[in-house]
Amino acid sequence: MTPTTFKPTLSRNVLIIMVVFIIAIGAISFFNRDFILKIYFENQLTVIGQVVNSLIVVLFLVGILKVALLLLSYAREEKALETFLHNCTLSEKGSLAGVNEKSLIAERYREVVELGKKSTPIDHGTLASLLVSRESLRTSLPKYIHNILILTGVFGTIVSLSLALLGASNLLESSGNLGEMNLVMHGMSTALSTTITAIVCYLLFGYFYLKLTDVQTGVISAIESATALYLLPSFSKSSESIVHDIADLVSALKVVAKEMQQAQLSINGLDEKFTKLDERIVTVSARHEQYLSFMSEKLVTINKTLHSGFRLLPPPSPPEN
């Protein structure tokens, strides 16, 4: 998982979709309020339908609220992961600069560092299993609501049909009783309303619960990828990592030896060049001495010729030390 492949906006996108759905449902309910009032509130002989529908709606709202809170939490985790991956691009071992200390990636970083200090072999599979177990506990309530939400509609349907059968039984016993007929119709209407409520709530909640599991899976997979790519190679000490380090060291030594060999060849070439330069300097120095000796003899000859031609006194001899 690299900074270019990790998408830290999945939770935010799901939250935006959730807000859009809530606004849309509110608008639809407002424009169809007369129809909703007729189905759920008018001409109700008993409160069974209202109780069951209220139970379904309360479960749905509690579940949606819990899902929204979890999505906000995972949005913070995604932000922390994004910052950590950015730090990893700047340093081989990464750092927690700018990362929330209570985030999952910060906890994983501290766990790996602590195990590395103790020279304990790090079992990545165990760390991953523990993280999955902890995170699955956070979604236990939405999972429970997702499992029983449709059953509440079935429960309301069964209770309503029982009420309708009771009215039908009384109707058969006392023919012509319109009150019992109304009870039968009320039971059928209540069964229909509870079924509709449960199905709509189940479909909406099921969608957002599925998106929550996607976000959770994405965060966990990103943490495990960051652990495998950045943390374990830096802090894990095992026989395999030691062998790998030795292999890298041997490869590096081979490169250094090759560079040293090339440097030695270069030094040998410089020695040859300096030797040739010394020979040339000696040759030039010898020629320079010969030239000075020749010029000295010529000067002596010229001096004698001048003294002889102009009949000058001979030059004084140099004083002896």
N, C-alpha and C positions, 0 to 999 in steps of 0.2 A: 504494500500500500504506500504509494508515493504521494507527495503534495499535488501532483497533476491528475491522479486517478481518484483521489478521495473527494467526495462531494459532501460538503458540510451544510447543505441547505435542505436536506430531505425532511427533517422534522419541521422546519419553518413552512415548507410547502404544504405538508399535511395539515398544519394548523390553519393555514390560509384557506385550504379547501373546507375544513371544518366550519370556519366562520361563514364562508359562502353558503354552505348547506344550511346552517342555522338561520341565516337571513332569508334564504329561499323558502324554508319551511314556515318561518314566521309570516312571510308575505302570502304564501298560499293559504295558510290557516286564516289570515285576516280577511282575504277576499272570499273565502268560502265559510265564513263564520256561521252563517245561517244554516247551512247544510250540516256542519259539525254539531251545532246546538241541537238540531233535530235528532241526530243519531245518538248523541251521548247524554243529553240532559232532558229533553222534553219527553213527556208521557212515560216516565219511568215508574213502574209500579213498585220496584224494589231498588235498593242501593247496591245490589250485587255487581251490576255492570260498572257503576262508578268506582266501586272499591277495587275491582280487578283491574280496570283500566288505569286507575291512579297508581296501583302497585306496579304495573308495567312501565308507566311513564317515569315513576320515581327510580326504578331500577335502571332504566335507560339513562336518565339524567345523572345518576350517581356514576354509572359506568363511563359516560362521556366526560364527566368532570375528571375522573381518575385518569382517563386516557389523555386528556388535555394536559394535566399536570405532569404526566410521564413524558409527553412530547416536549414540554418546556424543559424538563430535566435533561432529556437527550439532546436538545438543542444546545444546552450549555456544554454537554460532553463533546458534541461535534466541534464547538468553538475551541475547546481545550485541545482536542486532537489536531485541529488545523494549526494552532499555535505551536504545538509540540513538533509536528512534522516540519513546519517552517524552521524551527530551531535545529532539527536534524540535518537540514540542508546546509546550515551554517557551521555545524560541528558534527564530527563523526559520532560522538556519544550523545549528542543532543543535550538539552537542558530543560528545566522547568520555568524558565524566565517567561513571565506573562501567563503561565498556565495556572488554572484554579487548583489550589492545593487539595481540595476535596474531590477532584475529578477522578474518574476511573484510571485514566492514563497516568496521572500523578501517583496514584496508589500502586499501579503496576511498576512504575519506574523505581519507587522506593523499595518495593519487594525485591526486584531484580538486583538493585544496588546492594541491599542488605545481604542477600544470598551470595553475591559476588565477594563481599568483604569477608564472609565466613568461609570462603573457598568451598562452598557446597554446590554439588551438581544441580543445575536448574532443570527441572522437568517441565517443559513448556506445556505438555498435555495436562498435567495436574493443575497448573495455573489457569489454563483455559477452562477446565471443568469447574473449578471453584468460581470463576467469574460467571459462567453460564448459570450455575446454581443460585448464586446471589441475585442475579438479574431476573431469573424466573420467579423468584419470590415477590418481586415488585409488581409483576403482572398477574398475580394470583387472583385478585379481586376482579379485574376485567375479564379474565378467563372464566371465572365462576359465573359472572353475569352473562357472558356470551353463551354459556352452556344452558342456563336455566331460563333465559329470556323467552325463548320460543315455547318453553314448557309452561310459562305463566299464561300464555294465550291458550294453550291446550287445556290448562286447568280452568280458565274462565269459560271456555267452550263447554267443557264437561259439566260445570256447575250450572251454566245457563240451560243446557239441554236437559239436565235433571229437573230444573225448574219448569221447563216447557212440558216435560213428560208428566210432572206432577199436576200441572194445569190440565193436560189432556186426560189424565186419569180422573180428575174431579169432574171434568166436562162429561165424560162418559157416564159417570155415576149420577150426575144431575143434568139432564138434557135441557138445553135452552138457557143455560147460565152464561151470559155474555161476559161476566167477570172472569170466569175460568178461561174463556177463549182469549180474552185480553192477556191473561197470564201466559198462555201458550205463545202468543205473538211476542210478548215481552221477552220470553226466554229465547226465542229464535233471534230476535233483534240483538239481545245482549250477547249471544254466542257469536253473531256476525261482527259486532263492534269490537269485542275482545280479540277476535282472530285478526281483524284488520290492524288493530293497534299493535299486537304482538309481531305480526309480520313486518310492518313498516319499521318498528323500532329495531327488530332483529336484523333487517337488511342494512339499515344505517349503521347500527353499532358494529355489525360484523365487518363492514367495510373499514371503519376506522380502527377496529381491533386488528385487522389484517395489516393495515398500514403501520400500526404500532409495532407489530412483530417484525415487519420489514426494517423499520428504523432501528429497533433493538439489535437485529441481526447485523445490520450495517455497522453500527457502533462497535459491537463485539468483534466482528471480523477485522475492522480497522485497528483495534487495539492489539489483536493477535498478530496482524501483519507488521505493525510497528515494532512489536516485541521481537518478532523473528528477524526483521531486517536491520534494526538499529540497536536494540538492547542486548539481546543474547550474544551477538558477535563481539560486543564491547565488554561485557561483564561476566559472561559464562566461561567457566574453566572446567573442561572435561577432557577425557583422553583424545577424543576426536578433534576438539579445538586445539589441543596442544600439538597433535600431529600436524594439523593444518598450519599452525603458527611456525612449526619447525620447517615445514616445506616452504613456506613463504620466506623464512630466514635463509634457507639454503639458496633459494632463487635469487634473493637479494645479494648474498655473498658471491654468487656466480657473476652477477652483473658488476659488482665492485671489483672482483678479480680481473674481469675483462677490461674494465676501465683502467685498473692499475697496470695491466700488461701494455695497454695502448700508451699510457703515460710513460712507462719505462722505455718503450720504443722511441717515443718522442725525445726522452732525455738522452738516449744513445745517439740519436740523430744530432742533437745539440752538441754533444761531446765531440762528434766528428767535425761538426762545423767549427767549434772552438779550436780544435787541434789544427785544422787547416788555417784558421785565422792566425794562430800563434806562429805557424811556419811562415806565413806571409809577412808577419811583423818582423820575425828574425831576418828574413831575406831583405826586407826594406831597410832594417837597421844596419845590416852589413853593407848594403849599397850606400847608405848614407855615410857610414864611416869611411868607406873608400873614397867617396866624393869629397869629404872634408880633408882627407889626407892628400888627395890630388890638389885641392885648392890651396892647402898649406904649402906644398912644394912650389906651386906656381907663384905664390906670394913671395916666397924666399928668393926665387929666381928673379922676379921683378925687382925686388929690393936690392939685390946685388947689382943688377944691371943699372939701376938708377945711381947707386953710389959710384959705380965704375964710370959711367958716362959723365956725371957731373963732378967727378973727382972729390967726392965727399969723404969725410972721415968714416971709417967703418962704424957700424952701429955698436953701441956698448953691449957687452955681453951681459946677460942677466945675472943678477947677484946670486951667489951661492948661499944656500941656507946653512 
